């Protein structure tokens, strides 16, 4: 028989976030390294940053290195 749970902490894609986007979207410039801060391809991380920016109504600027990404989230109204 199915059991009703009072609470449950989901893990994985739709549960806990993989990256601390809330912290990273504070307007400061961040440098993250492949293998330390993210485990996907650099291009996949950049794509995830742009997707997150779109979802939270911000924009993001990025600079890509071989094994790192430098990025900054900013408000949509700011000049690019």
Secondary structure, DSSP 4 states (H G I P E B T S, - for coil): -----S-----SSSSS-SS-HHHHTSSSEEEEEBTTTB-S-HHHHHHHHHHHHHHTTEEEEEEE-SSEEEEEEEETTS--
